[in-house]
Amino acid sequence: MAKEYRVLEKRRIMGFTPYDWNENVQHRVDYVENRLRQGSPVVGRVFDGGVLILSVRKSQRKVFEVFDHILFSAMGSQQDVEAIRLFSIDFAHQEGFTRSPDDVSVQRLLAGSLSPTLKKAFGDGFSAPFIFRGLYAELGRDASRDRFTTLNYDGEYAVYPLFAAIAGSSNAEQRMREALEAHDTAAPSLSEAVRYALEAWAAGQAAARSSRPMTGRVRNEPEEEEETTPQSALEHALKDGQVEVGLIERHGKESRFRLLGEDEMARIRREA
């Protein structure tokens, strides 16, 4: 009790109360969420030959290999995303060198280092939080161990089988999960998995555009009705962007990362 009193008294002297701290946290949440709101969603899905991550990008790549069985993508500040990507690569390769490649896992990366770092940055009211929301795909030793992990700017993370999605709002993520759950096939073909993921991306993008803030718009300007549908949201995004799909394929005990080429992606979309 005495210790708690001393802490509160110190905060009072410094002009910083528990109420101020809670208010500061809420301001940081609002700030980060507003920055993330209009980012391009990211979808992860298993298929019968491995795992994939899909998003729509403009100029910069969005899907990367972290290790020979780990994929990474994210949304947010380009500087923060790049810093976390490089940290993930360095950590994974150091673990693989000092321990064993089999010991490299997303769980070890997040629990041991990255999650505490993000949590500390977010909780420190005197430093800028990371503008970041990320998705990792991990190819297991067999298909039953394939996993997806989402990582938030506050250090919280969650693990999912079969599929996962991140977007700029909880409503958009819910729409994406609903779209993915509509196709509950455990191991679809690559073409099917890409189409399911793209459908989920479009659902999330439509939800995000429907809830976009007034900033940058003329007050009382009517909403463009077609922008609220998944198909029109996808068509709008593809005017100056392109679908990017990165995958890790399982070949026996070996795995191989690659990006789908434009011709292969066009063929998959034609088959829809």
C-alpha positions, -999 to 999 in steps of 0.1 A, spaced: 0 0 0 28 24 9 45 16 -24 14 24 -44 9 56 -25 45 67 -33 39 60 -70 7 80 -71 24 108 -52 53 109 -76 28 111 -105 9 139 -88 41 159 -83 51 154 -119 16 165 -130 8 130 -144 -22 112 -129 -37 77 -137 -65 95 -156 -39 113 -177 -22 80 -185 -54 63 -196 -63 93 -217 -29 93 -233 -32 56 -242 -66 63 -258 -51 91 -278 -23 68 -290 -48 42 -300 -69 67 -320 -38 81 -337 -24 47 -348 -59 34 -358 -65 64 -380 -32 60 -397 -39 23 -404 -75 28 -415 -68 33 -452 -40 8 -456 -42 -22 -479 -55 -53 -461 -35 -85 -460 -48 -121 -462 -31 -154 -453 -44 -187 -465 -32 -223 -465 -35 -244 -497 -27 -280 -506 9 -273 -512 18 -247 -485 9 -213 -473 4 -179 -490 -1 -143 -482 -20 -119 -505 -24 -81 -507 -27 -53 -532 2 -29 -536 10 2 -555 48 6 -559 65 -11 -529 65 -48 -523 43 -61 -495 51 -98 -491 85 -110 -480 103 -141 -470 117 -139 -434 131 -174 -433 128 -205 -454 95 -214 -438 82 -180 -427 64 -153 -448 57 -117 -436 35 -88 -447 22 -58 -429 4 -25 -432 13 9 -417 42 33 -418 67 22 -445 96 30 -421 81 10 -392 72 -19 -414 107 -21 -429 123 -19 -395 102 -48 -382 108 -68 -414 146 -64 -411 145 -72 -373 125 -104 -381 150 -115 -407 180 -108 -385 164 -126 -355 154 -156 -375 188 -161 -391 207 -156 -358 185 -182 -342 191 -205 -371 228 -200 -369 232 -202 -331 206 -229 -325 191 -248 -355 169 -239 -384 143 -261 -369 142 -239 -338 133 -208 -358 96 -200 -352 73 -171 -352 64 -178 -316 100 -175 -305 104 -143 -325 74 -126 -311 74 -138 -275 111 -135 -270 117 -101 -286 94 -84 -310 62 -83 -289 78 -68 -258 95 -42 -280 63 -31 -295 45 -32 -262 72 -10 -246 71 15 -274 33 18 -273 32 22 -235 59 49 -234 40 82 -236 72 101 -244 80 82 -276 62 76 -309 43 43 -312 49 20 -342 23 25 -370 21 -12 -377 -1 -42 -380 15 -74 -394 9 -109 -405 32 -139 -404 26 -172 -422 46 -202 -410 50 -235 -429 49 -264 -405 67 -297 -407 34 -310 -420 1 -294 -432 -15 -298 -397 11 -274 -383 8 -246 -407 0 -214 -388 -7 -177 -392 1 -151 -366 -12 -115 -365 9 -89 -346 -5 -55 -335 12 -22 -328 7 -27 -290 26 -60 -290 -5 -82 -288 -5 -112 -311 -28 -141 -320 -23 -175 -338 -47 -190 -363 -49 -222 -384 -60 -222 -420 -63 -185 -426 -59 -150 -410 -64 -114 -421 -54 -79 -410 -70 -46 -420 -73 -10 -409 -104 -16 -387 -120 -43 -367 -151 -42 -389 -130 -47 -420 -112 -77 -404 -146 -92 -394 -158 -90 -430 -126 -106 -442 -130 -135 -417 -166 -140 -428 -155 -142 -464 -128 -167 -456 -151 -188 -434 -175 -192 -463 -148 -214 -479 -139 -237 -451 -120 -262 -473 -89 -272 -452 -66 -277 -482 -78 -259 -514 -58 -258 -545 -34 -229 -551 -59 -213 -576 -88 -217 -552 -68 -203 -522 -58 -172 -542 -94 -166 -552 -106 -170 -517 -80 -147 -504 -87 -121 -530 -124 -122 -523 -116 -116 -486 -93 -88 -494 -120 -71 -515 -145 -75 -486 -121 -59 -462 -113 -30 -486 -149 -23 -492 -156 -21 -455 -126 2 -450 -136 25 -478 -172 27 -464 -159 39 -431 -132 62 -443 -130 95 -423 -140 129 -436 -103 141 -439 -96 149 -475 -132 149 -485 -156 179 -491 -182 181 -463 -216 167 -474 -200 152 -505 -221 122 -514 -204 88 -511 -198 69 -543 -222 41 -539 -202 16 -560 -171 20 -537 -189 1 -509 -191 -32 -528 -162 -57 -528 -160 -59 -566 -159 -22 -571 -134 -17 -543 -111 -42 -559 -115 -26 -594 -108 8 -579 -76 -5 -561 -64 -22 -593 -65 11 -613 -31 20 -598 -22 -11 -580 -16 -48 -585 -23 -80 -566 8 -95 -550 9 -131 -538 39 -146 -520 39 -183 -511 60 -210 -496 55 -243 -512 61 -276 -495 83 -301 -515 89 -331 -492 114 -319 -466 122 -288 -486 104 -255 -490 105 -228 -516 95 -192 -516 82 -174 -547 60 -146 -558 32 -154 -583 40 -139 -617 15 -117 -636 7 -144 -661 -1 -170 -634 -21 -145 -615 -41 -135 -647 -48 -172 -654 -61 -178 -618 -84 -148 -621 -97 -160 -655 -106 -194 -640 -128 -177 -614 
